[in-house]
Amino acid sequence: MSDTPSAAARSRVATSGLVLLAVTSLAWGLSWPVSKYIISEWPPLPARGVPGLIGSLLLFAYARARGDDLRVPAALWPRLLVSAFFNVTLWMVVMGLALLWMPAGETAVIGYSMPVWTALLAWPLLGERLTVKRTLALVLGFGGIAALMGADGFAASTAKLPGVALALTGAVGFALGTIFLKRFPIALPGATSAAWQIGVGCIPVTAIGFAFGVPHLDALSAYGWACLAYLTLIQFCLAYLCWFAALQRLPASVAAIGTMAVPVIGVVAAAIALREPLGLGQIAALVMVLAGVTLATRG
């Protein structure tokens, strides 16, 4: 009899984890067309850095309300700074700039190929064997990018090259950050860790953006203000809290595969909200990258 309540409790925990993962994927997926829209009214770096800074302050308030310790032990600061650079600063800068050359949906597809590059880089950096599945994942990942490049013809593809290079840089950088955290984990409560990494990571993003010119508040339309509110409250606060809570309830492999919904949502939402192209080339690229991510996370 004692096993029944335990099994039921585990089932409830797993179910709540899947719900939290679904909320995370939806929030992050919708953030791509939102980010694309906001850079039409504000420069890309302030548009990404300012919501991150405000979001980090809200996360600090949440962590304090929970009674979490906000202090970072001195020994963890180097790890936190490295992780914040790869997972926040670099990602925010290059993905924000990539949106200047590429549609939001296509940028999301390349950005979320990160598990494929993690599988490749884990071979020389962590000594993880490059299996047949991981090799096939790399082939599919490159195939997806090639499909995107050929989707709109040669001239359009050449114009997209800077965006593709930037998005790839973000994906590889995030993969390096993931590998770094596997090797040197940051032992902090989830909300505290997210608050510090987002805050520290967004400081240089905002500073660099402001160095080129302080954006004007009166340049924002009602939609622009709504986009900033979404990025602050949903992308940085709700989504990250749900993500860390989901990781506590689900195996890492399940959580990783679950994020595959993010580029799907991003592509569909961008096609609906921004009238971005959604033809055979975009669909083929999405399918190939998602298949590669599946093999990478299971291989």
Stockholm file with secondary structure:
# STOCKHOLM 1.0

chainA/1-299         MSDTPSAAARSRVATSGLVLLAVTSLAWGLSWPVSKYIISEWPPLPARGVPGLIGSLLLFAYARARGDDLRVPAALWPRLLVSAFFNVTLWMVVMGLALLWMPAGETAVIGYSMPVWTALLAWPLLGERLTVKRTLALVLGFGGIAALMGADGFAASTAKLPGVALALTGAVGFALGTIFLKRFPIALPGATSAAWQIGVGCIPVTAIGFAFGVPHLDALSAYGWACLAYLTLIQFCLAYLCWFAALQRLPASVAAIGTMAVPVIGVVAAAIALREPLGLGQIAALVMVLAGVTLATRG
#=GR chainA/1-299 SS CTHHHHHHHHHHHHHHHHHHHHHHHHHHHHHHHHHHHHTTTSCHHHHHHHHHHHHHHHHHHHHHHHTCCCCCCGGGHHHHHHHHIIIIIHHHHHHHHHTTTSCHHHHHHHHTTHHHHHHHHHHHHHCCCCCHHHHHHHHHHHHHHHHHHHTTCHHHHHHHHHHHHHHHHHHHHHHHHHHHHHHSCCCSCHHHHHHHHHHHHHHHHHHHHHHTCCCCGGGCCHHHHHHHHHIIIIIIIIHHHHHHHHHHHSCHHHHHHHTTHHHHHHHHHHHHHSCCCCSHHHHHHHHHHHHHHHHHHHC
#=GC SS_cons         CTHHHHHHHHHHHHHHHHHHHHHHHHHHHHHHHHHHHHTTTSCHHHHHHHHHHHHHHHHHHHHHHHTCCCCCCGGGHHHHHHHHIIIIIHHHHHHHHHTTTSCHHHHHHHHTTHHHHHHHHHHHHHCCCCCHHHHHHHHHHHHHHHHHHHTTCHHHHHHHHHHHHHHHHHHHHHHHHHHHHHHSCCCSCHHHHHHHHHHHHHHHHHHHHHHTCCCCGGGCCHHHHHHHHHIIIIIIIIHHHHHHHHHHHSCHHHHHHHTTHHHHHHHHHHHHHSCCCCSHHHHHHHHHHHHHHHHHHHC
//
